[in-house]
């Protein structure tokens, strides 16, 4: 892991691995440039976490208010409320500009990274992890999407055929791995990893269903995904922790905090 003086550079690399990455076709995600920001809109869900913007171009503090107004217009045209994610340490003045424009802080999440030499994998008793494949059954892919979206187990909010087809396409691209963690043969947790350029790999969408929490499912799923990233030649795995409990779990695996990811919403 880099020393303290290099952590800000690592945080910039991690943020730019998302904000500046080319958008593959066929994913159902539209990428739109909007002045200071780049926005992403996902066709098959209204989840704010899948419809958001990140800053990409440094802007004078006095011009940030106008930039946020343009972003609000863009989101309104697509019937979404504005959501902005960014690493606090990289964008001085942006949080204040968002607050002045009427957005509020929804979350402050530790941005964390782990190198192979510091990785301490977990394997909780009774937890099994299986990786999904692009040729897997519709029911298996739908089960993953149910957990990832924290949907009820009944059919009150069914997974659409389009969402399953898009997940299958994503898996077929070769750089995304999705995993389901099971406890007592029941799907309990889910997560995904994305193999990026420049030796990086992101772990995201880690969810454990409420009835299975505090049994090691998330730590075990993350361990399997991170081991796969290192095996593929990536030398740094990274994620953001949703809360202090998650930060503690990831720290035990070898992740270190390198910054704060802020989420602002209307």
C-alpha positions as CSV (number, residue, x, y, z in Angstrom):
1,X,0.0,0.0,0.0
2,X,1.4,3.5,-0.8
3,X,2.5,5.7,2.0
4,X,0.4,8.6,3.2
5,X,1.8,11.1,0.7
6,X,0.7,8.8,-2.2
7,X,-2.8,8.0,-0.9
8,X,-4.4,11.1,-2.6
9,X,-2.9,10.0,-5.9
10,X,-4.4,6.5,-5.4
11,X,-7.8,8.0,-4.5
12,X,-7.6,10.0,-7.8
13,X,-6.8,6.8,-9.7
14,X,-9.7,5.0,-8.2
15,X,-12.2,7.7,-8.9
16,X,-11.0,8.2,-12.4
17,X,-11.2,4.5,-13.1
18,X,-15.0,5.1,-12.9
19,X,-15.5,8.7,-14.0
20,X,-13.2,8.6,-17.1
21,X,-13.7,4.9,-18.1
22,X,-15.2,4.3,-21.6
23,X,-18.7,3.0,-21.5
24,X,-19.2,-0.5,-23.1
25,X,-22.2,-0.8,-25.4
26,X,-25.1,-3.1,-24.8
27,X,-25.2,-2.5,-21.0
28,X,-28.4,-0.4,-20.9
29,X,-26.4,2.4,-19.4
30,X,-26.1,5.8,-21.1
31,X,-23.2,8.1,-20.4
32,X,-23.7,11.9,-20.8
33,X,-21.2,14.7,-20.5
34,X,-22.5,17.8,-18.7
35,X,-19.9,20.5,-18.3
36,X,-18.0,19.8,-15.1
37,X,-19.8,16.4,-14.6
38,X,-20.3,13.1,-16.3
39,X,-23.6,11.4,-15.7
40,X,-24.8,7.8,-16.1
41,X,-28.4,6.7,-16.6
42,X,-29.5,3.1,-16.4
43,X,-32.5,2.2,-18.5
44,X,-33.8,-0.7,-16.4
45,X,-33.9,0.8,-13.0
46,X,-34.8,4.0,-11.1
47,X,-32.4,3.2,-8.3
48,X,-30.5,6.5,-7.6
49,X,-27.2,4.5,-7.2
50,X,-27.5,3.5,-10.8
51,X,-28.4,7.0,-12.0
52,X,-25.8,9.5,-10.9
53,X,-23.0,11.9,-11.8
54,X,-19.4,12.4,-10.9
55,X,-17.2,15.5,-11.4
56,X,-14.5,15.1,-14.2
57,X,-13.3,18.6,-14.9
58,X,-11.8,21.0,-12.4
59,X,-14.0,24.1,-12.1
60,X,-13.6,27.4,-10.3
61,X,-15.7,27.5,-7.1
62,X,-17.6,30.5,-8.4
63,X,-18.8,28.5,-11.4
64,X,-19.9,25.4,-9.5
65,X,-23.4,26.7,-8.9
66,X,-24.1,27.1,-12.6
67,X,-22.6,23.7,-13.3
68,X,-24.9,22.1,-10.7
69,X,-27.9,23.9,-12.2
70,X,-27.1,22.4,-15.6
71,X,-26.8,18.9,-14.0
72,X,-30.3,19.4,-12.4
73,X,-31.8,20.2,-15.8
74,X,-30.2,17.1,-17.3
75,X,-31.6,14.8,-14.6
76,X,-35.0,16.4,-14.7
77,X,-35.2,15.8,-18.4
78,X,-34.9,12.1,-17.7
79,X,-37.3,12.1,-14.7
80,X,-34.5,11.5,-12.1
81,X,-33.4,13.4,-9.1
82,X,-29.8,14.5,-9.0
83,X,-27.3,12.3,-7.3
84,X,-23.6,13.2,-7.2
85,X,-20.7,11.0,-6.0
86,X,-17.1,12.2,-5.5
87,X,-14.1,11.8,-3.4
88,X,-14.1,14.7,-0.9
89,X,-10.4,15.2,-0.8
90,X,-10.1,15.7,-4.6
91,X,-12.8,18.3,-5.1
92,X,-12.5,21.2,-2.6
93,X,-15.5,23.5,-2.6
94,X,-17.9,21.0,-4.4
95,X,-19.7,19.9,-1.3
96,X,-20.5,23.5,-0.3
97,X,-21.7,24.3,-3.9
98,X,-24.0,21.3,-3.9
99,X,-25.5,22.3,-0.5
100,X,-26.1,25.8,-1.7
101,X,-27.9,24.4,-4.7
102,X,-30.3,22.5,-2.5
103,X,-28.7,19.0,-2.4
104,X,-28.1,17.2,0.9
105,X,-25.5,14.8,2.1
106,X,-26.9,11.3,1.8
107,X,-23.8,9.4,2.8
108,X,-20.2,9.7,3.6
109,X,-18.5,6.4,2.9
110,X,-14.9,5.4,3.5
111,X,-13.0,4.7,0.2
112,X,-10.9,1.6,0.9
113,X,-8.2,-0.3,-1.0
114,X,-6.3,-3.6,-0.4
115,X,-3.1,-5.0,-1.9
116,X,-2.4,-8.7,-2.2
117,X,0.4,-8.7,0.4
118,X,-2.1,-7.4,3.0
119,X,-5.1,-9.5,2.0
120,X,-6.5,-11.6,4.9
121,X,-9.3,-13.7,3.3
122,X,-12.3,-14.8,5.3
123,X,-14.3,-18.0,5.0
124,X,-17.1,-18.1,7.4
125,X,-18.5,-21.5,8.6
126,X,-21.6,-22.5,6.7
127,X,-21.2,-19.9,3.9
128,X,-20.7,-21.1,0.4
129,X,-20.0,-18.8,-2.6
130,X,-20.8,-19.6,-6.2
131,X,-19.9,-17.5,-9.2
132,X,-22.4,-16.8,-11.9
133,X,-21.8,-17.4,-15.6
134,X,-23.2,-15.9,-18.7
135,X,-24.8,-19.2,-19.7
136,X,-26.4,-19.7,-16.3
137,X,-30.1,-20.1,-15.9
138,X,-32.5,-17.1,-15.8
139,X,-33.6,-18.1,-12.3
140,X,-30.0,-18.0,-11.1
141,X,-29.4,-14.5,-12.5
142,X,-32.7,-13.3,-11.2
143,X,-31.8,-14.6,-7.7
144,X,-28.7,-12.5,-7.8
145,X,-30.6,-9.4,-9.0
146,X,-33.2,-10.0,-6.2
147,X,-30.5,-9.8,-3.5
148,X,-28.5,-7.0,-5.2
149,X,-31.7,-4.9,-5.3
150,X,-32.7,-6.0,-1.8
151,X,-36.1,-7.1,-3.1
152,X,-38.6,-9.2,-1.2
153,X,-38.4,-12.9,-1.7
154,X,-42.0,-13.1,-3.0
155,X,-43.1,-12.0,-6.5
156,X,-44.4,-8.6,-5.5
157,X,-41.4,-6.9,-7.3
158,X,-40.4,-9.4,-10.0
159,X,-37.1,-9.1,-11.9
160,X,-37.8,-8.2,-15.5
161,X,-36.6,-10.3,-18.4
162,X,-34.7,-7.2,-19.7
163,X,-32.7,-6.9,-16.4
164,X,-31.8,-10.6,-16.6
165,X,-30.7,-10.2,-20.3
166,X,-28.6,-7.2,-19.5
167,X,-26.9,-9.0,-16.6
168,X,-26.1,-11.9,-18.9
169,X,-24.6,-9.5,-21.4
170,X,-22.5,-7.9,-18.6
171,X,-21.2,-11.3,-17.5
172,X,-20.4,-12.1,-21.1
173,X,-18.2,-9.1,-21.4
174,X,-15.6,-10.9,-19.4
175,X,-14.5,-8.1,-17.0
176,X,-17.4,-8.5,-14.5
177,X,-17.8,-11.3,-12.0
178,X,-21.0,-11.7,-9.9
179,X,-21.2,-13.9,-6.9
180,X,-24.0,-15.3,-4.6
181,X,-23.2,-16.3,-1.0
182,X,-25.5,-19.0,0.4
183,X,-26.2,-20.1,4.0
184,X,-28.1,-23.4,4.5
185,X,-28.5,-23.6,0.8
186,X,-30.4,-20.3,0.7
187,X,-29.2,-17.3,-1.2
188,X,-28.0,-14.8,1.5
189,X,-25.6,-12.3,0.0
190,X,-24.4,-11.0,-3.3
191,X,-21.6,-8.9,-4.8
192,X,-19.7,-8.2,-8.0
193,X,-16.2,-7.3,-9.0
194,X,-15.1,-5.4,-12.1
195,X,-11.6,-5.9,-13.5
196,X,-10.3,-2.5,-14.6
197,X,-7.2,-1.2,-16.3
198,X,-4.1,0.0,-14.7
199,X,-4.0,-2.9,-12.3
200,X,-7.2,-2.0,-10.4
201,X,-10.3,-4.0,-9.6
202,X,-13.5,-2.7,-8.0
203,X,-15.7,-4.6,-5.7
204,X,-19.2,-3.3,-5.6
205,X,-22.9,-4.0,-4.9
206,X,-22.2,-6.0,-1.7
207,X,-25.5,-6.9,-0.1
208,X,-26.5,-9.3,2.6
209,X,-30.2,-10.0,3.2
210,X,-31.3,-8.8,6.7
211,X,-32.1,-12.3,8.0
212,X,-28.5,-13.5,7.3
213,X,-26.5,-10.5,8.5
214,X,-23.6,-10.9,11.0
215,X,-22.8,-14.4,9.9
216,X,-19.8,-13.6,7.7
217,X,-21.5,-13.8,4.3
218,X,-20.4,-10.4,3.1
219,X,-16.8,-11.0,4.2
220,X,-16.7,-14.4,2.5
221,X,-18.2,-13.0,-0.8
222,X,-15.7,-10.1,-0.9
223,X,-12.9,-12.5,-0.2
224,X,-13.8,-14.7,-3.1
225,X,-14.1,-11.7,-5.5
226,X,-10.9,-10.1,-4.3
227,X,-9.0,-13.4,-4.7
228,X,-10.3,-13.6,-8.3
229,X,-9.1,-10.0,-9.0
230,X,-5.6,-10.7,-7.7
231,X,-5.5,-14.0,-9.7
232,X,-6.4,-12.0,-12.8
233,X,-3.3,-9.8,-12.4
234,X,-4.8,-6.8,-10.6
235,X,-2.7,-5.6,-7.8
236,X,-5.1,-3.3,-6.0
237,X,-8.7,-4.1,-5.1
238,X,-11.0,-1.3,-3.9
239,X,-14.5,-0.6,-2.6
240,X,-16.4,1.9,-0.6
241,X,-17.9,0.9,2.8
242,X,-21.6,1.7,3.3
243,X,-21.3,2.2,7.0
244,X,-18.9,1.8,10.0
245,X,-19.9,-1.8,10.5
246,X,-19.0,-2.6,6.8
247,X,-15.7,-0.6,7.2
248,X,-14.8,-2.8,10.2
249,X,-15.5,-6.0,8.2
250,X,-13.4,-4.9,5.2
251,X,-10.5,-3.6,7.4
252,X,-10.2,-7.2,8.8
253,X,-9.7,-8.4,5.3
254,X,-6.8,-6.0,4.7
255,X,-8.5,-2.9,3.3
256,X,-7.3,0.5,4.3
257,X,-9.2,3.8,4.2
258,X,-7.7,6.2,1.7
259,X,-10.4,8.9,1.4
260,X,-14.1,9.7,1.8
261,X,-16.7,9.1,-0.9
262,X,-19.5,11.6,-0.6
263,X,-23.0,11.1,-2.0
264,X,-25.3,14.1,-2.4
265,X,-28.9,13.9,-3.5
266,X,-31.9,16.3,-4.1
